Amino acid sequence: MNRTQEVLKDVVIKFAGDSGDGMQLTGTQFTTNTALLGADLSTFPDFPAEIRAPQGTIPGVSGFQLRFSSDHIYTPGDECDVLVAMNAAALKANLKGLKKGGRIIANTDGFDSKNLRLANYPDGVNPIENNSLDGYELIKIDVTKLTREALKEFTLGTKEKDRAKNMFILGFLYWMYNRDMENTINFLTEKFSKKPDILDSNIKALKAGYNYGDTTETFTTTYKVEKARIEPGTYRSIMGNQSLALGLIAASTKSGLPMFLGTYPITPASDILHELSRHKNFGIRTFQAEDEIAAITAAIGASYGGALGVTTTSGPGMALKTEAMGLAVMLEIPLVIVNVQRGGPSTGLPTKTEQSDLLQAYYGRNGECPMPVIAASSPADCFDAVYEAVKISVQHMTPVIFLSDGYIANGAEPWRFPTEETLAPIHVKFKTELWDHEDKFQPYLRDENLVRPWAVPGTPGLEHRIGGIEKQNITGNISYDPENHQTMVKIRQEKVDKIAEHIPDQKIDSGADKGKVLVLGWGSTYGAIKSAVAELQAQGKSVSHAHIRHLRPFPKNLGEIIRNFEHVIIPEINNGQLIKIIRDQYLVDAKGYHKIMGIPITKHELVEELDKYFVVEQVV
């Protein structure tokens, strides 16, 4: 049999099936394999909101999208080249995201009359048997039957055998894309070392899928994507929540502060707790509290005691933490508050992404309650961004809000391991004694940056009052004096504003410093904006991209950058939040592009939107 190998530059695969079909594991394993190959990659896991939606239904479809390329890429792709559909519902939910002419790998057992009915196909209609998929390359494989046949010698029940279907598909794709199976075999060996039947059956199914592609005459072409040309270094595939956890550990180690995480489990932030709990050897203490309020107040107590206090949550949890956040502002102590955003309001869309908590981070507390806000732009960027959040919090004695979102948290990309010397120092100054000119400790006597001293309780001579009632300037005594309250409000705001003197200037990510259009973004829109702007720049259009990490205070040169462009466009996965703040602070007529569907903005739709600002020019 003649075999050919085709070299591809860029591939997007979507794995889709029931939440019990193991699509997340399949996608993760293919991602790990891709990372070891050296290709650039980006992923987008898509979870159902229900823990166990009715099997075979569209609400129960779980998906995992992976893009890999020999070039630099910044998004998981707008459309898929390959769709793996384990049942009819998976096909129906994801067909619109498949390129015309794309490949569908369909598990025929998932298209029986029961599955078709559950997916709401009309009676007598089977998309893999009629002509409705003629615009695509359809590969029909009875994965269920072939998996059971491969495992016929095992004493496992039918249900247990069917759980290995995902390994069969993974093996088939390893063959199709010319991959080695060793990393997955090692993973399975480690995971199921104490369950030999489960281990052997999964490995057997994996090899059966690979051999099916290798021995079936229907398939005559395999594909290969070369290594990406990236900076030399040691890389790993990393997800946003993992990256964030490692950034916190690095900051704790570099600062010399033991870290305490007070948290309550909530999607999509829970994996930060899981990851940090694995690293007790770094002096990390994790505390799963009974509720959100207990979680943040425990973290505040840890900070008061001289530790690095951290609390993690999502939008609904932020709402519950607000009073305690105000306490941290009043106390003026370090605290990192991580909000991994999701669709809202209320319970909203627990497993879908959104950037809709920026105004909450700015204004969502009672009284005048300013605190710095920092946002990550990608999974790998979580490490650097949260490290910066800790640095600001500790060195400026202030709580800091760190914003991620579900897209970043669960997505993955290559991450180059930093070295210790590349990490900026985090200077910690504990007050240990009275200064020469002090007769008594003055807890709100400030330095040139308006930062008050950090005194660990129990230090002789440094006893002082704390609490949420307004403090008298310098002494920290309780004060209801009107003039003092205004003074303290102004000081707390000025302290946050002065942080702008200690953060980097805003840079243009790509494009000229002056021009027609500036696309201004924050958070997880980074990849879509960068890709769209690059396409327009290749067409010779005057468009630049700037992405903001420091959202409060803004870098001190941001206004100057904005005024160098005729149009400022702000794409957001919300109904327009950064745009309100930019208009307010810089009095610029910025225009927005808003998507609130629980899914990321795509490059294609953003190119279409930005093109409008050049079409008008051509018409005139």
C-alpha positions as CSV (number, residue, x, y, z in Angstrom):
1,M,0.0,0.0,0.0
2,N,1.4,3.4,-1.0
3,R,1.6,6.0,1.8
4,T,2.3,9.6,1.4
5,Q,3.2,12.3,4.0
6,E,2.0,15.8,3.7
7,V,3.7,18.6,5.6
8,L,1.2,21.1,7.0
9,K,1.9,24.6,8.5
10,D,-1.1,24.9,10.8
11,V,-3.8,22.5,12.1
12,V,-6.9,23.0,14.2
13,I,-8.5,19.9,15.8
14,K,-11.7,19.9,17.8
15,F,-12.4,16.9,20.0
16,A,-16.1,16.7,20.9
17,G,-18.3,14.2,22.7
18,D,-20.3,13.6,25.9
19,S,-18.8,14.9,29.1
20,G,-18.1,11.2,30.0
21,D,-16.3,10.4,26.7
22,G,-13.0,11.8,27.9
23,M,-12.5,14.5,25.4
24,Q,-10.7,16.8,27.8
25,L,-8.2,14.1,28.6
26,T,-7.8,13.2,24.9
27,G,-7.2,16.9,24.1
28,T,-4.8,17.4,26.9
29,Q,-2.7,14.3,25.9
30,F,-2.6,15.5,22.3
31,T,-1.5,18.9,23.6
32,T,1.3,17.4,25.7
33,N,2.4,15.4,22.7
34,T,2.4,18.5,20.5
35,A,4.4,20.4,23.1
36,L,7.1,17.7,23.1
37,L,7.2,17.9,19.4
38,G,8.2,21.5,19.6
39,A,5.3,23.1,17.6
40,D,3.6,26.3,18.8
41,L,0.2,25.6,20.2
42,S,-2.9,27.1,21.7
43,T,-5.9,25.4,23.3
44,F,-9.5,26.2,24.1
45,P,-11.3,23.6,26.4
46,D,-15.1,24.0,26.2
47,F,-16.9,22.5,29.2
48,P,-20.6,21.9,29.7
49,A,-22.1,23.9,32.6
50,E,-23.9,20.9,34.1
51,I,-21.8,18.3,36.1
52,R,-23.7,15.5,34.3
53,A,-26.0,16.7,31.6
54,P,-28.3,14.1,30.0
55,Q,-26.1,11.8,27.9
56,G,-26.3,12.4,24.2
57,T,-27.8,15.9,24.4
58,I,-26.3,19.1,23.1
59,P,-26.0,20.7,26.6
60,G,-23.9,17.7,27.6
61,V,-21.3,18.2,24.8
62,S,-17.7,18.7,26.0
63,G,-15.2,20.0,23.6
64,F,-11.4,20.6,23.4
65,Q,-10.0,22.7,20.6
66,L,-6.2,22.5,19.8
67,R,-4.3,24.5,17.3
68,F,-0.7,23.7,16.5
69,S,1.6,25.3,14.0
70,S,5.2,25.6,12.8
71,D,4.7,29.4,13.0
72,H,4.0,31.6,16.0
73,I,0.2,31.5,16.8
74,Y,-1.8,33.5,19.4
75,T,-5.3,31.9,19.3
76,P,-6.7,28.4,19.2
77,G,-8.1,29.1,15.7
78,D,-11.4,30.5,14.4
79,E,-12.4,27.3,12.5
80,C,-11.4,23.7,12.8
81,D,-9.7,21.6,10.1
82,V,-10.7,18.4,11.9
83,L,-13.7,17.7,14.0
84,V,-13.8,14.5,16.1
85,A,-17.5,13.8,16.8
86,M,-18.2,11.0,19.2
87,N,-22.0,11.3,18.8
88,A,-24.7,13.2,16.9
89,A,-25.0,16.0,19.5
90,A,-21.2,16.7,19.2
91,L,-21.5,17.0,15.4
92,K,-24.6,19.3,15.7
93,A,-23.0,21.5,18.3
94,N,-19.7,22.0,16.5
95,L,-20.3,21.7,12.7
96,K,-20.7,25.4,12.3
97,G,-17.1,25.8,13.6
98,L,-15.6,23.4,10.9
99,K,-14.0,24.8,7.8
100,K,-15.7,24.0,4.5
101,G,-13.9,21.0,3.1
102,G,-12.7,20.1,6.6
103,R,-12.5,16.5,7.9
104,I,-15.1,14.9,10.2
105,I,-14.1,11.8,12.1
106,A,-17.4,10.4,13.3
107,N,-18.0,7.5,15.7
108,T,-20.8,5.7,13.9
109,D,-22.1,4.1,17.1
110,G,-22.9,7.6,18.3
111,F,-25.3,8.2,15.4
112,D,-27.9,5.5,16.2
113,S,-31.6,6.3,16.4
114,K,-31.4,7.1,20.1
115,N,-28.5,9.5,19.8
116,L,-30.1,11.2,16.8
117,R,-33.3,11.7,18.7
118,L,-31.4,13.1,21.8
119,A,-29.6,15.5,19.5
120,N,-33.0,16.7,18.1
121,Y,-32.5,15.6,14.5
122,P,-35.8,15.0,12.7
123,D,-37.0,11.4,12.5
124,G,-35.3,9.5,9.7
125,V,-32.5,12.1,9.3
126,N,-28.9,10.8,9.9
127,P,-26.3,13.4,8.8
128,I,-23.5,10.9,8.3
129,E,-25.8,8.8,6.0
130,N,-27.5,11.4,3.8
131,N,-25.8,14.1,1.6
132,S,-25.8,16.9,4.2
133,L,-22.1,16.6,4.8
134,D,-21.0,16.5,1.1
135,G,-19.0,19.7,1.6
136,Y,-16.7,17.9,4.1
137,E,-14.4,14.9,4.1
138,L,-16.3,12.3,6.3
139,I,-14.4,9.5,7.9
140,K,-16.8,7.0,9.5
141,I,-15.3,4.8,12.2
142,D,-17.3,2.5,14.5
143,V,-15.0,3.4,17.4
144,T,-17.2,1.7,20.0
145,K,-17.2,-1.6,18.1
146,L,-13.5,-1.5,17.3
147,T,-12.6,-0.6,20.9
148,R,-14.7,-3.5,22.3
149,E,-13.1,-5.9,19.7
150,A,-9.6,-4.8,20.7
151,L,-10.4,-5.4,24.4
152,K,-12.3,-8.7,24.0
153,E,-9.7,-10.6,26.0
154,F,-10.2,-8.4,29.0
155,T,-12.6,-9.3,31.7
156,L,-13.8,-5.7,32.0
157,G,-17.5,-4.9,31.6
158,T,-18.9,-3.3,28.5
159,K,-19.1,0.1,30.3
160,E,-15.5,0.0,31.4
161,K,-14.4,-1.1,27.9
162,D,-16.3,1.8,26.3
163,R,-14.4,4.3,28.5
164,A,-11.3,3.5,26.4
165,K,-12.9,4.9,23.2
166,N,-11.1,8.1,23.6
167,M,-7.8,6.3,23.6
168,F,-8.7,4.6,20.4
169,I,-9.4,8.0,18.8
170,L,-6.2,9.4,20.3
171,G,-4.2,6.5,18.8
172,F,-5.7,7.0,15.4
173,L,-4.9,10.8,15.4
174,Y,-1.3,10.0,16.6
175,W,-1.0,7.9,13.5
176,M,-2.6,10.5,11.2
177,Y,-0.2,13.2,12.4
178,N,2.9,11.0,12.6
179,R,3.3,11.1,16.3
180,D,4.9,8.9,18.9
181,M,2.6,7.4,21.6
182,E,5.3,7.1,24.3
183,N,4.3,10.1,26.4
184,T,0.7,8.9,26.7
185,I,1.7,5.4,27.6
186,N,3.9,6.9,30.3
187,F,1.0,9.0,31.5
188,L,-1.3,6.0,31.6
189,T,1.3,3.9,33.4
190,E,1.7,6.6,36.1
191,K,-2.1,7.2,36.5
192,F,-3.2,3.6,36.6
193,S,-0.2,1.8,38.0
194,K,-2.4,0.3,40.8
195,K,-5.2,-0.7,38.4
196,P,-3.4,-3.1,35.9
197,D,-6.6,-4.0,34.0
198,I,-7.5,-0.4,33.4
199,L,-3.9,0.4,32.4
200,D,-3.5,-2.4,30.0
201,S,-6.9,-1.8,28.4
202,N,-6.2,1.8,27.7
203,I,-2.8,1.1,26.2
204,K,-4.3,-1.6,24.1
205,A,-7.0,0.7,22.8
206,L,-4.5,3.4,22.1
207,K,-2.3,1.0,20.0
208,A,-5.4,-0.4,18.4
209,G,-6.4,3.1,17.1
210,Y,-2.9,3.7,15.8
211,N,-2.8,0.3,14.1
212,Y,-6.3,0.9,12.6
213,G,-5.0,3.9,10.7
214,D,-1.8,2.1,9.7
215,T,-3.4,-1.0,8.4
216,T,-6.7,0.3,6.8
217,E,-6.3,0.9,3.1
218,T,-8.8,3.8,3.2
219,F,-6.2,6.1,4.8
220,T,-3.2,6.7,2.5
221,T,-1.9,10.1,3.8
222,T,-0.4,11.1,7.1
223,Y,0.5,14.6,8.1
224,K,3.3,16.4,9.8
225,V,3.8,19.8,11.3
226,E,7.4,20.9,11.8
227,K,8.8,22.4,14.9
228,A,8.2,26.1,15.5
229,R,11.0,28.6,15.3
230,I,11.0,30.0,18.8
231,E,13.6,31.4,21.2
232,P,16.0,28.8,22.6
233,G,15.1,27.6,26.1
234,T,13.3,25.0,28.1
235,Y,9.6,25.0,27.4
236,R,6.5,23.2,28.7
237,S,2.9,23.4,27.8
238,I,1.1,25.3,30.6
239,M,-2.5,26.2,31.4
240,G,-3.4,29.6,32.8
241,N,-4.3,28.4,36.4
242,Q,-1.1,26.4,36.6
243,S,1.0,29.3,35.4
244,L,-0.7,31.6,37.9
245,A,0.0,29.1,40.8
246,L,3.7,28.9,39.8
247,G,3.9,32.7,39.6
248,L,2.6,32.9,43.2
249,I,5.1,30.3,44.4
250,A,7.9,32.2,42.6
251,A,6.9,35.5,44.2
252,S,6.6,33.9,47.6
253,T,10.1,32.3,47.3
254,K,11.7,35.5,45.9
255,S,10.1,37.7,48.6
256,G,10.9,35.3,51.4
257,L,7.3,35.5,52.5
258,P,5.4,32.2,53.4
259,M,2.3,32.1,51.3
260,F,-1.2,31.5,52.6
261,L,-4.1,30.8,50.3
262,G,-7.6,31.2,51.7
263,T,-10.1,30.1,49.2
264,Y,-13.5,28.5,48.5
265,P,-13.9,26.3,45.4
266,I,-15.6,28.0,42.5
267,T,-15.4,27.4,38.7
268,P,-13.1,28.3,37.0
269,A,-10.7,29.2,39.8
270,S,-10.6,25.9,41.7
271,D,-7.6,24.5,39.9
272,I,-5.4,27.1,41.5
273,L,-6.1,25.6,44.9
274,H,-5.5,22.1,43.5
275,E,-2.1,23.2,42.0
276,L,-0.9,25.1,45.0
277,S,-1.8,22.2,47.4
278,R,0.8,20.1,45.6
279,H,3.6,22.4,46.5
280,K,3.7,22.4,50.3
281,N,7.5,21.9,50.0
282,F,7.7,25.6,49.2
283,G,6.1,26.6,52.4
284,I,2.7,27.0,50.7
285,R,-0.3,26.8,53.1
286,T,-3.8,26.2,51.6
287,F,-7.0,26.6,53.4
288,Q,-10.4,25.6,51.9
289,A,-12.8,27.7,53.9
290,E,-16.5,27.2,54.5
291,D,-17.4,30.3,52.3
292,E,-16.0,33.2,50.4
293,I,-16.0,35.6,53.3
294,A,-14.1,33.2,55.6
295,A,-11.6,32.6,52.8
296,I,-10.7,36.3,52.3
297,T,-10.7,37.2,56.0
298,A,-8.4,34.3,56.7
299,A,-6.0,35.6,54.0
300,I,-6.2,39.1,55.5
301,G,-5.3,37.6,58.9
302,A,-2.3,35.8,57.3
303,S,-1.1,39.1,55.8
304,Y,-1.5,40.9,59.1
305,G,0.7,38.2,60.6
306,G,3.5,38.8,58.1
307,A,2.7,36.2,55.4
308,L,1.7,36.7,51.7
309,G,-2.1,36.4,51.8
310,V,-3.9,35.3,48.7
311,T,-7.5,34.6,47.9
312,T,-8.9,33.2,44.7
313,T,-12.4,33.2,43.3
314,S,-14.7,34.2,40.3
315,G,-17.2,36.9,39.9
316,P,-19.9,35.7,42.3
317,G,-17.3,35.1,45.0
318,M,-15.9,38.6,44.4
319,A,-19.4,40.0,45.2
320,L,-19.3,38.2,48.5
321,K,-15.8,39.3,49.4
322,T,-16.3,43.0,48.9
323,E,-16.7,44.1,52.5
324,A,-13.5,42.3,53.5
325,M,-11.8,43.8,50.5
326,G,-12.7,47.2,52.0
327,L,-11.2,46.1,55.3
328,A,-7.9,45.3,53.6
329,V,-7.9,48.7,52.0
330,M,-8.6,50.3,55.3
331,L,-5.8,48.3,57.0
332,E,-3.4,49.0,54.1
333,I,-1.8,45.5,54.1
334,P,-0.7,43.3,51.2
335,L,-3.3,41.0,49.8
336,V,-3.7,39.4,46.3
337,I,-7.3,38.8,45.2
338,V,-7.5,36.6,42.1
339,N,-10.7,36.8,40.1
340,V,-10.9,34.2,37.3
341,Q,-13.8,35.7,35.4
342,R,-16.8,33.9,34.0
343,G,-20.1,34.7,32.4
344,G,-22.5,36.6,34.7
345,P,-24.4,38.0,36.4
346,S,-25.3,35.8,39.4
347,T,-24.4,32.1,38.7
348,G,-24.5,33.1,35.0
349,L,-22.4,30.8,32.7
350,P,-20.1,29.0,35.1
351,T,-18.0,27.3,32.5
352,K,-18.0,30.0,29.8
353,T,-15.6,32.9,29.6
354,E,-16.2,36.7,29.9
355,Q,-14.3,39.9,30.8
356,S,-17.3,41.4,32.6
357,D,-15.8,42.1,36.1
358,L,-13.5,45.0,35.3
359,L,-15.9,47.6,36.6
360,Q,-16.5,45.5,39.6
361,A,-12.8,45.5,40.2
362,Y,-12.7,49.2,39.9
363,Y,-15.8,50.3,41.7
364,G,-17.5,47.3,43.3
365,R,-17.1,48.2,47.0
366,N,-18.7,50.6,49.3
367,G,-17.1,54.0,49.8
368,E,-14.0,55.3,48.2
369,C,-12.1,52.1,48.0
370,P,-9.3,52.2,45.4
371,M,-6.9,49.3,44.8
372,P,-4.6,48.4,41.9
373,V,-5.9,46.1,39.1
374,I,-3.7,43.9,37.0
375,A,-4.8,41.6,34.1
376,A,-3.0,38.6,32.4
377,S,-3.3,38.4,28.6
378,S,-2.6,34.7,28.1
379,P,-2.0,31.4,30.0
380,A,1.8,31.9,30.0
381,D,1.5,35.6,30.9
382,C,-0.3,34.6,34.2
383,F,3.1,33.8,35.7
384,D,4.6,37.3,35.0
385,A,1.4,39.2,35.7
386,V,0.6,37.7,39.1
387,Y,4.3,38.0,40.1
388,E,3.9,41.7,39.3
389,A,0.7,41.8,41.4
390,V,2.5,40.4,44.4
391,K,5.4,42.8,44.0
392,I,3.1,45.8,43.9
393,S,1.0,44.5,46.8
394,V,4.0,43.9,49.1
395,Q,6.0,47.0,48.2
396,H,3.1,49.4,48.3
397,M,1.2,47.8,51.2
398,T,-2.1,47.5,49.3
399,P,-4.5,44.8,48.3
400,V,-4.3,44.1,44.5
401,I,-6.9,42.6,42.3
402,F,-5.6,40.2,39.6
403,L,-7.9,39.4,36.7
404,S,-7.8,36.3,34.6
405,D,-10.8,34.5,32.9
406,G,-12.0,31.1,32.0
407,Y,-10.5,31.2,28.5
408,I,-7.0,32.0,29.9
409,A,-7.4,29.7,33.0
410,N,-8.2,26.5,31.0
411,G,-6.3,27.3,27.8
412,A,-2.7,26.2,27.3
413,E,0.3,27.4,25.3
414,P,4.1,26.8,25.4
415,W,5.8,28.6,28.3
416,R,9.5,29.2,28.5
417,F,10.9,28.5,32.0
418,P,12.2,31.7,33.6
419,T,15.5,31.7,35.5
420,E,15.8,33.2,39.0
421,E,18.0,36.1,37.8
422,T,15.3,37.2,35.3
423,L,12.8,37.7,38.1
424,A,12.7,41.2,39.6
425,P,13.5,41.3,43.3
426,I,10.5,41.8,45.7
427,H,11.7,44.0,48.5
428,V,10.0,43.3,51.9
429,K,10.4,45.8,54.8
430,F,9.1,44.8,58.2
431,K,9.3,47.4,60.9
432,T,11.1,45.8,63.8
433,E,11.7,48.7,66.2
434,L,10.9,52.3,66.8
435,W,12.9,54.8,64.8
436,D,15.1,57.4,66.6
437,H,12.6,60.2,66.3
438,E,9.6,58.1,67.4
439,D,8.4,58.0,71.0
440,K,5.5,55.8,70.0
441,F,4.7,53.7,67.0
442,Q,2.8,55.6,64.4
443,P,1.2,52.9,62.1
444,Y,0.1,55.4,59.4
445,L,3.3,57.5,59.2
446,R,4.2,57.1,55.5
447,D,7.3,57.1,53.3
448,E,7.7,59.1,50.1
449,N,5.3,56.7,48.2
450,L,2.7,57.1,51.0
451,V,3.3,53.5,52.1
452,R,2.8,52.8,55.7
453,P,5.1,50.4,57.7
454,W,4.4,46.7,58.0
455,A,4.6,45.7,61.6
456,V,4.1,42.0,62.6
457,P,1.9,41.6,65.7
458,G,3.9,40.7,68.8
459,T,6.8,42.9,67.9
460,P,7.7,44.7,71.2
461,G,6.9,48.4,71.1
462,L,4.9,48.3,67.9
463,E,1.4,47.6,69.3
464,H,-1.3,49.3,67.3
465,R,-5.0,49.4,66.6
466,I,-6.5,47.8,63.5
467,G,-10.0,47.5,62.2
468,G,-12.5,48.8,59.6
469,I,-13.4,52.1,61.3
470,E,-11.7,55.2,59.8
471,K,-8.2,55.8,61.1
472,Q,-6.7,59.0,62.2
473,N,-3.9,60.1,59.9
474,I,-0.5,59.0,61.3
475,T,-1.6,57.6,64.7
476,G,-4.1,55.1,63.4
477,N,-6.5,55.8,66.2
478,I,-10.2,55.7,65.5
479,S,-11.4,59.0,64.1
480,Y,-14.8,60.3,63.1
481,D,-13.5,63.8,62.2
482,P,-14.8,65.0,58.9
483,E,-11.5,66.7,57.7
484,N,-9.5,63.6,58.7
485,H,-11.8,61.3,56.7
486,Q,-11.4,63.4,53.6
487,T,-7.6,63.5,54.2
488,M,-7.4,59.7,54.5
489,V,-9.6,59.1,51.4
490,K,-7.4,61.4,49.4
491,I,-4.2,59.7,50.7
492,R,-5.4,56.2,49.9
493,Q,-6.3,57.3,46.4
494,E,-3.0,59.1,45.9
495,K,-1.0,56.1,47.1
496,V,-2.6,53.9,44.4
497,D,-2.1,56.7,41.8
498,K,1.6,57.0,42.7
499,I,2.1,53.3,41.8
500,A,2.1,54.6,38.1
501,E,5.6,56.0,38.9
502,H,6.9,52.4,39.6
503,I,5.4,50.4,36.7
504,P,6.7,50.2,33.1
505,D,5.5,52.6,30.5
506,Q,2.8,51.3,28.1
507,K,4.4,49.9,24.9
508,I,2.9,49.4,21.4
509,D,2.8,45.6,20.9
510,S,2.9,45.9,17.1
511,G,2.7,48.7,14.6
512,A,3.7,52.4,14.5
513,D,3.7,54.8,17.4
514,K,1.3,57.0,15.4
515,G,-1.3,56.3,12.9
516,K,-4.9,55.8,11.9
517,V,-6.2,53.1,14.2
518,L,-5.1,51.9,17.6
519,V,-6.6,48.7,18.8
520,L,-6.5,48.9,22.6
521,G,-7.1,45.6,24.5
522,W,-6.8,44.0,27.9
523,G,-6.9,40.4,29.1
524,S,-7.7,37.4,26.9
525,T,-8.4,39.4,23.8
526,Y,-4.7,39.6,23.2
527,G,-4.4,36.7,20.8
528,A,-7.3,37.7,18.6
529,I,-6.2,41.4,18.5
530,K,-2.6,40.5,17.7
531,S,-3.6,38.1,14.9
532,A,-6.2,40.5,13.4
533,V,-3.8,43.5,13.5
534,A,-1.0,41.4,11.9
535,E,-3.3,40.5,9.0
536,L,-4.3,44.1,8.4
537,Q,-0.7,45.3,8.7
538,A,0.2,42.8,6.0
539,Q,-2.3,44.6,3.8
540,G,-0.5,47.8,4.3
541,K,-3.0,49.4,6.6
542,S,-2.1,51.9,9.4
543,V,-3.1,50.0,12.5
544,S,-1.3,49.4,15.8
545,H,-2.0,47.3,18.9
546,A,-1.4,48.1,22.5
547,H,-2.4,45.8,25.3
548,I,-2.8,47.0,28.9
549,R,-1.6,44.9,31.9
550,H,-1.8,47.6,34.5
551,L,-5.5,48.6,34.5
552,R,-5.4,50.7,37.7
553,P,-3.4,52.9,37.8
554,F,-2.8,53.1,34.0
555,P,0.8,53.5,32.8
556,K,1.6,57.2,32.9
557,N,2.2,57.5,29.1
558,L,-1.1,55.7,28.0
559,G,-2.9,59.0,27.3
560,E,0.0,60.2,25.1
561,I,-0.2,57.0,23.1
562,I,-4.0,57.2,22.7
563,R,-3.8,60.8,21.4
564,N,-1.4,59.7,18.6
565,F,-4.2,57.9,16.7
566,E,-7.2,59.0,14.8
567,H,-9.4,56.1,16.0
568,V,-9.2,54.0,19.2
569,I,-11.0,50.7,19.1
570,I,-11.4,48.6,22.2
571,P,-12.6,45.0,21.7
572,E,-13.9,43.3,24.9
573,I,-15.8,40.2,25.9
574,N,-18.3,42.3,27.8
575,N,-20.8,45.1,27.0
576,G,-18.2,47.8,27.1
577,Q,-16.2,48.3,30.4
578,L,-12.7,49.4,29.7
579,I,-14.1,51.7,27.0
580,K,-16.0,53.6,29.7
581,I,-12.9,54.1,31.8
582,I,-10.8,55.2,28.9
583,R,-13.4,57.7,27.8
584,D,-13.7,59.0,31.3
585,Q,-10.0,59.4,32.0
586,Y,-8.8,60.5,28.6
587,L,-11.9,62.2,27.1
588,V,-11.4,60.3,23.8
589,D,-14.2,59.1,21.5
590,A,-13.1,55.5,21.7
591,K,-15.2,52.9,19.8
592,G,-16.0,49.4,21.2
593,Y,-16.5,45.9,19.8
594,H,-18.4,43.8,22.3
595,K,-19.0,40.1,22.3
596,I,-21.0,38.6,25.2
597,M,-21.6,35.0,24.1
598,G,-19.4,33.1,26.6
599,I,-16.8,32.5,23.8
600,P,-13.7,34.4,22.7
601,I,-13.6,37.0,20.0
602,T,-12.2,35.5,16.8
603,K,-9.6,36.9,14.5
604,H,-12.0,36.9,11.5
605,E,-14.7,38.9,13.1
606,L,-12.3,41.4,14.4
607,V,-10.6,41.9,11.0
608,E,-14.1,42.5,9.6
609,E,-14.8,45.1,12.3
610,L,-11.5,46.9,12.0
611,D,-11.8,47.0,8.2
612,K,-14.8,49.3,8.5
613,Y,-12.5,52.1,9.6
614,F,-10.5,51.8,6.3
615,V,-13.5,51.2,4.0
616,V,-14.9,54.6,5.0
617,E,-11.6,56.3,4.1
618,Q,-11.7,54.6,0.6
619,V,-15.3,55.6,-0.1
620,V,-14.5,59.3,0.8
